[in-house]
């Protein structure tokens, strides 16, 4: 588990994920079925169904299409400047990688604190990135190479 060039910038431009889309539809489908099978008045069924449908649209737009205002469309890390996040419409902000980020073999969930936007998250199933890039990201995160603190501690970046 080594990194070929730890000083090289890491650029993440995730593709749409079929697994994430399937999970989104399965969860919302299960919610819809539980509402249908529950003994409620038809009026409550309608309201709950509408809320589930609205939730599918909001989450599809944010997680699959990455068109919601707080959706991260690209993330870049460099040893000299840390993380920079790109949002729809060309907006770019610096972000601090949170300790709450999750690194698993099948998914990486990056949690950032971003000035003026609060917490934002980037969900990266393995299929959303090229295999080599996904592996390199997991290794860097596990070894702490691309943490925000690492960029701040690095004496070569002038942040000292």
C-alpha positions in Angstrom: 0.0 0.0 0.0 2.3 2.8 -1.3 1.8 5.9 -3.3 3.9 6.4 -6.4 4.2 10.2 -6.2 2.6 11.6 -3.0 3.4 15.2 -4.1 1.3 14.9 -7.3 -2.1 16.7 -7.2 -5.2 14.5 -7.0 -8.1 15.5 -9.3 -11.5 13.9 -8.8 -14.2 14.3 -11.4 -16.7 11.6 -10.5 -19.0 9.9 -13.1 -22.6 9.0 -12.5 -22.8 5.8 -10.5 -25.2 3.0 -11.4 -24.8 1.5 -7.9 -25.7 4.7 -6.2 -28.7 5.2 -8.4 -29.9 1.7 -7.7 -29.5 2.2 -4.0 -31.4 5.5 -4.1 -34.2 3.9 -6.0 -34.3 0.8 -3.7 -34.5 2.9 -0.5 -37.2 5.1 -1.9 -39.1 2.2 -3.3 -39.0 0.5 0.1 -40.3 3.7 1.7 -43.1 3.8 -0.9 -44.1 0.2 -0.3 -44.1 0.7 3.5 -46.4 3.7 3.0 -48.7 1.7 0.7 -49.0 -1.2 3.2 -49.6 1.0 6.2 -53.2 1.4 7.5 -53.5 5.2 6.9 -56.2 7.3 5.4 -55.9 7.8 1.6 -55.1 11.5 2.2 -52.0 10.6 4.3 -51.0 8.0 1.7 -51.0 10.8 -0.9 -49.0 13.2 1.2 -46.4 10.6 2.1 -46.2 9.4 -1.5 -45.7 13.0 -2.7 -42.9 13.5 -0.1 -41.1 10.3 -1.2 -41.4 11.4 -4.9 -40.0 14.8 -4.0 -37.2 13.2 -2.1 -36.3 11.0 -5.1 -36.1 14.1 -7.3 -34.0 16.1 -4.9 -31.5 13.3 -4.2 -31.3 12.2 -7.8 -30.4 15.8 -8.8 -27.9 16.1 -6.0 -26.2 12.7 -6.0 -26.6 11.3 -9.5 -26.8 14.3 -11.8 -24.7 16.6 -9.5 -26.7 19.6 -10.4 -27.9 20.8 -7.0 -26.2 24.0 -5.7 -24.4 22.1 -2.9 -23.3 19.2 -5.1 -19.6 18.8 -5.6 -18.8 18.2 -9.3 -15.0 18.0 -8.9 -12.5 18.0 -6.1 -8.8 18.7 -6.3 -6.1 18.2 -3.7 -2.6 19.5 -3.9 0.1 19.4 -1.2 0.6 23.1 -1.4 -3.0 24.3 -1.2 -5.1 21.4 0.2 -8.6 20.7 -1.1 -10.5 22.9 -3.6 -14.1 21.9 -4.4 -16.0 22.8 -7.6 -19.8 23.2 -7.6 -22.3 23.6 -10.4 -22.1 27.0 -12.2 -18.3 27.2 -11.9 -18.2 28.1 -8.2 -15.0 27.0 -6.5 -14.3 27.0 -2.8 -11.5 25.8 -0.5 -12.6 22.9 1.8 -11.3 21.3 4.9 -11.5 17.5 4.9 -13.3 16.3 8.0 -12.3 13.4 10.2 -15.8 12.0 9.6 -14.9 10.9 6.1 -15.5 7.2 5.4 -13.0 5.0 3.4 -14.3 1.5 2.5 -13.2 -0.8 -0.4 -16.5 -0.1 -2.2 -17.2 3.5 -1.4 -15.4 6.6 -0.2 -17.5 9.4 1.4 -15.6 12.6 1.7 -17.0 15.1 4.2 -15.8 18.7 3.9 -16.2 21.9 5.9 -16.5 24.6 3.3 -16.6 28.3 4.1 -20.0 29.9 3.4 -21.5 26.5 2.6 -21.1 24.5 5.8 -20.7 20.8 5.5 -20.7 19.2 2.0 -20.2 15.6 1.1 -18.9 13.8 -1.9 -20.0 10.1 -2.3 -17.7 8.1 -4.5 -18.6 4.5 -5.2 -15.7 2.6 -6.8 -17.3 2.9 -10.2 -17.5 6.7 -10.1 -13.7 7.0 -10.6 -11.1 5.2 -12.7 -9.9 2.1 -10.8 -6.3 3.4 -10.3 -7.5 6.8 -9.1 -10.0 5.3 -6.7 -7.2 3.0 -5.3 -4.8 6.0 -5.0 -7.5 8.1 -3.2 -8.2 5.3 -0.7 -4.4 4.8 0.0 -3.8 8.6 0.4 -6.8 9.0 2.8 -5.8 6.0 4.9 -2.2 7.2 5.2 -3.2 10.8 5.8 -1.3 12.1 2.8 -4.2 14.2 1.5 -5.7 15.5 4.7 -6.1 19.2 5.1 -3.8 19.1 8.1 -1.1 17.5 6.0 -1.2 20.4 3.6 -0.9 22.9 6.5 2.0 21.0 8.1 4.0 20.6 4.9 6.9 23.1 5.3 7.4 23.2 1.5 4.0 25.0 0.9 4.9 28.1 2.8 1.9 27.8 5.2 4.2 26.7 7.9 
